[in-house]
């Protein structure tokens, strides 16, 4: 599965400050409202509200899917690193160290048994 784009290469919204974007939608609403009746304004407002809710749902689902993909990639990377760290060449020194410790402990046990 491919991740969804978070930041586009180009957008008209990059050139607008938050205040300018708000003003743009404010002016749009004022320019449309003169030619519409109250019922038409209600339909338009409800339609735009529904559109906003659908866009919020799509954006949150895309975020969820991106997070799942990212988590899977991190899990795979961690497993790969863990697998690479457990190669026989890297485990041989650890095995040798443990064998040396066992031999040392065995010598200590033998020494204690001889004293008895």
GROMACS elastic network, one bead per residue, 0.5 to 0.9 nm:
[ bonds ]
;  ai    aj funct       b0    kb
    1    65     6  0.89706   500
    1    69     6  0.74910   500
    2    66     6  0.83690   500
    2    69     6  0.79381   500
    3     6     6  0.87425   500
    3    62     6  0.82190   500
    3    65     6  0.73740   500
    3    66     6  0.54020   500
    3    67     6  0.89349   500
    3    69     6  0.68979   500
    3    70     6  0.84532   500
    4    62     6  0.63744   500
    4    63     6  0.80308   500
    4    65     6  0.80601   500
    4    66     6  0.64974   500
    5     8     6  0.65985   500
    5    62     6  0.89033   500
    6    63     6  0.86027   500
    7    10     6  0.85129   500
    8    11     6  0.66326   500
   10    13     6  0.86291   500
   10    14     6  0.74675   500
   11    14     6  0.55636   500
   11    15     6  0.78049   500
   12    15     6  0.59261   500
   12    16     6  0.72974   500
   13    16     6  0.52254   500
   13    17     6  0.79621   500
   13    21     6  0.74434   500
   14    17     6  0.78271   500
   16    19     6  0.78009   500
   16    20     6  0.55290   500
   16    21     6  0.58138   500
   17    20     6  0.50833   500
   17    21     6  0.61964   500
   17    22     6  0.86258   500
   18    21     6  0.51455   500
   18    22     6  0.62216   500
   18    23     6  0.85805   500
   19    22     6  0.51313   500
   19    23     6  0.61058   500
   19    24     6  0.85942   500
   20    24     6  0.60610   500
   20    25     6  0.87765   500
   21    24     6  0.50302   500
   21    25     6  0.64977   500
   21    26     6  0.85843   500
   22    25     6  0.53715   500
   22    26     6  0.60806   500
   22    27     6  0.86163   500
   23    27     6  0.60092   500
   23    28     6  0.84414   500
   24    27     6  0.52561   500
   24    28     6  0.61920   500
   24    29     6  0.87456   500
   25    29     6  0.61829   500
   25    30     6  0.86410   500
   26    29     6  0.51981   500
   26    30     6  0.63162   500
   26    31     6  0.86757   500
   27    30     6  0.50400   500
   27    31     6  0.60347   500
   27    32     6  0.85889   500
   28    31     6  0.51661   500
   28    32     6  0.62562   500
   28    33     6  0.86304   500
   29    32     6  0.52942   500
   29    33     6  0.60250   500
   30    33     6  0.53401   500
   30    34     6  0.70528   500
   31    34     6  0.64628   500
   31    35     6  0.81811   500
   32    35     6  0.61220   500
   32    36     6  0.69423   500
   32    41     6  0.87174   500
   33    36     6  0.53909   500
   33    37     6  0.78691   500
   33    38     6  0.87999   500
   33    41     6  0.67635   500
   34    37     6  0.81035   500
   36    39     6  0.79623   500
   36    40     6  0.56239   500
   36    41     6  0.60085   500
   37    40     6  0.50735   500
   37    41     6  0.60644   500
   37    42     6  0.85747   500
   38    41     6  0.50152   500
   38    42     6  0.61816   500
   38    43     6  0.86594   500
   39    42     6  0.50451   500
   39    43     6  0.62383   500
   39    44     6  0.86021   500
   40    43     6  0.50136   500
   40    44     6  0.60457   500
   40    45     6  0.84268   500
   41    44     6  0.50528   500
   41    45     6  0.59160   500
   41    46     6  0.84001   500
   42    45     6  0.50915   500
   42    46     6  0.59697   500
   42    47     6  0.83276   500
   43    46     6  0.51725   500
   43    47     6  0.59119   500
   43    48     6  0.84782   500
   44    48     6  0.60313   500
   44    49     6  0.84214   500
   45    48     6  0.51234   500
   45    49     6  0.60089   500
   45    50     6  0.85203   500
   46    50     6  0.60392   500
   46    51     6  0.84446   500
   47    50     6  0.50673   500
   47    51     6  0.60808   500
   47    52     6  0.85755   500
   48    52     6  0.60950   500
   48    53     6  0.86074   500
   49    52     6  0.50249   500
   49    53     6  0.62648   500
   49    54     6  0.86887   500
   50    53     6  0.50411   500
   50    54     6  0.62036   500
   50    55     6  0.85680   500
   51    54     6  0.51402   500
   51    55     6  0.61469   500
   51    56     6  0.86054   500
   52    55     6  0.50331   500
   52    56     6  0.61168   500
   52    57     6  0.85848   500
   53    56     6  0.50290   500
   53    57     6  0.61700   500
   53    58     6  0.86320   500
   54    57     6  0.50197   500
   54    58     6  0.61540   500
   54    59     6  0.85631   500
   55    58     6  0.50601   500
   55    59     6  0.60435   500
   55    60     6  0.85160   500
   56    59     6  0.51137   500
   56    60     6  0.60699   500
   56    61     6  0.85162   500
   57    60     6  0.52189   500
   57    61     6  0.60968   500
   57    62     6  0.85490   500
   58    61     6  0.51511   500
   58    62     6  0.61119   500
   58    63     6  0.85780   500
   59    62     6  0.51099   500
   59    63     6  0.61630   500
   59    64     6  0.86216   500
   60    64     6  0.61353   500
   60    65     6  0.86384   500
   61    65     6  0.61602   500
   61    66     6  0.85211   500
   62    65     6  0.50908   500
   62    66     6  0.60390   500
   62    67     6  0.84885   500
   63    66     6  0.50664   500
   63    67     6  0.60703   500
   63    68     6  0.85934   500
   64    67     6  0.50961   500
   64    68     6  0.62147   500
   64    69     6  0.86655   500
   65    68     6  0.50327   500
   65    69     6  0.61375   500
   65    70     6  0.84996   500
   66    69     6  0.51063   500
   66    70     6  0.60415   500
   66    71     6  0.85162   500
   67    70     6  0.50273   500
   67    71     6  0.60358   500
   67    72     6  0.85547   500
   68    71     6  0.50747   500
   68    72     6  0.61472   500
   68    73     6  0.85892   500
   69    72     6  0.51237   500
   69    73     6  0.61807   500
   69    74     6  0.86410   500
   70    73     6  0.50730   500
   70    74     6  0.61507   500
   70    75     6  0.85453   500
   71    74     6  0.50737   500
   71    75     6  0.60623   500
   71    76     6  0.85513   500
   72    75     6  0.50060   500
   72    76     6  0.60937   500
   72    77     6  0.84970   500
   73    76     6  0.50942   500
   73    77     6  0.60615   500
   73    78     6  0.85294   500
   74    78     6  0.60272   500
   74    79     6  0.84879   500
   75    78     6  0.50858   500
   75    79     6  0.60916   500
   75    80     6  0.85063   500
   76    79     6  0.50538   500
   76    80     6  0.60473   500
   76    81     6  0.85973   500
   77    80     6  0.50096   500
   77    81     6  0.61607   500
   77    82     6  0.84951   500
   78    81     6  0.51328   500
   78    82     6  0.60166   500
   78    83     6  0.84313   500
   79    83     6  0.59461   500
   79    84     6  0.84596   500
   80    83     6  0.50238   500
   80    84     6  0.60633   500
   80    85     6  0.85361   500
   81    85     6  0.60941   500
   81    86     6  0.86661   500
   82    85     6  0.50575   500
   82    86     6  0.63250   500
   83    86     6  0.51653   500
   83    87     6  0.67144   500
   84    87     6  0.56085   500
   84    90     6  0.85820   500
   85    88     6  0.88425   500
   85    90     6  0.64461   500
   85    91     6  0.80351   500
   86    89     6  0.81074   500
   86    90     6  0.62137   500
   86    91     6  0.60907   500
   87    90     6  0.53959   500
   87    91     6  0.62420   500
   87    92     6  0.87268   500
   88    92     6  0.59483   500
   89    92     6  0.54893   500
   89    93     6  0.77900   500
   90    93     6  0.65484   500
   90    94     6  0.75514   500
   91    94     6  0.52066   500
   91    95     6  0.61582   500
   91    96     6  0.86476   500
   92    95     6  0.50373   500
   92    96     6  0.60965   500
   92    97     6  0.85718   500
   93    96     6  0.50119   500
   93    97     6  0.61022   500
   93    98     6  0.86177   500
   94    97     6  0.50650   500
   94    98     6  0.62253   500
   94    99     6  0.86031   500
   95    98     6  0.51304   500
   95    99     6  0.61348   500
   95   100     6  0.85978   500
   96    99     6  0.50483   500
   96   100     6  0.61626   500
   96   101     6  0.86529   500
   97   100     6  0.51066   500
   97   101     6  0.62828   500
   97   102     6  0.87136   500
   98   101     6  0.50268   500
   98   102     6  0.61993   500
   98   103     6  0.86476   500
   99   102     6  0.50394   500
   99   103     6  0.62017   500
   99   104     6  0.85818   500
  100   103     6  0.50980   500
  100   104     6  0.61363   500
  100   105     6  0.85942   500
  101   104     6  0.50153   500
  101   105     6  0.60917   500
  101   106     6  0.84615   500
  102   105     6  0.51067   500
  102   106     6  0.60020   500
  102   107     6  0.85789   500
  103   107     6  0.61885   500
  103   108     6  0.86566   500
  104   107     6  0.51713   500
  104   108     6  0.63577   500
  104   109     6  0.87708   500
  105   108     6  0.50116   500
  105   109     6  0.62304   500
  105   110     6  0.86066   500
  106   109     6  0.50276   500
  106   110     6  0.61043   500
  106   111     6  0.85270   500
  107   110     6  0.50227   500
  107   111     6  0.60883   500
  107   112     6  0.85902   500
  108   111     6  0.50402   500
  108   112     6  0.62060   500
  108   113     6  0.86208   500
  109   112     6  0.50644   500
  109   113     6  0.61063   500
  109   114     6  0.86313   500
  110   113     6  0.50502   500
  110   114     6  0.62190   500
  110   115     6  0.87850   500
  111   114     6  0.52176   500
  111   115     6  0.64844   500
  112   115     6  0.52554   500
  112   116     6  0.67571   500
  113   116     6  0.53837   500
